[in-house]
């Protein structure tokens, strides 16, 4: 019984280490850092003029391109109300 518990603890420790070592999408380098595949299957290239800075809502965006970048590359944004892949579609500024 002790061997099973030790084996389970070892597997859990290895799993946690492996998960901690995975590169996050925003921390990837090289080609993976520049290209991201969306849920619809499109492959997008990151724009160097935009970067994730904590903005989450449409009134905080300055252009449709910026909103698309934030929606695809930044976590916890609320730019697509109806989940159809088009950010800030009701914002009359764009």
Residue pairs with C-beta under 8 A, 6 or more apart in sequence:
23 29
23 32
25 36
25 73
26 52
26 73
26 74
26 75
27 33
33 46
34 45
34 46
35 43
35 44
35 45
35 46
36 43
36 44
36 46
36 72
36 73
37 43
37 44
38 44
38 72
38 85
39 85
40 85
44 72
46 69
46 73
47 65
47 69
50 65
50 66
50 69
50 70
50 73
52 70
52 73
52 74
52 75
55 61
55 70
55 74
55 77
56 70
56 76
56 77
56 78
56 79
57 77
57 78
57 79
58 67
58 79
58 87
58 88
58 90
58 91
59 91
61 67
61 70
61 79
61 87
61 88
61 91
63 94
64 87
64 88
64 94
67 79
67 87
67 88
67 91
67 94
68 87
70 77
70 79
70 87
71 77
71 79
71 80
71 87
77 87
79 87
79 88
80 86
80 87
80 89
81 89
81 90
88 94
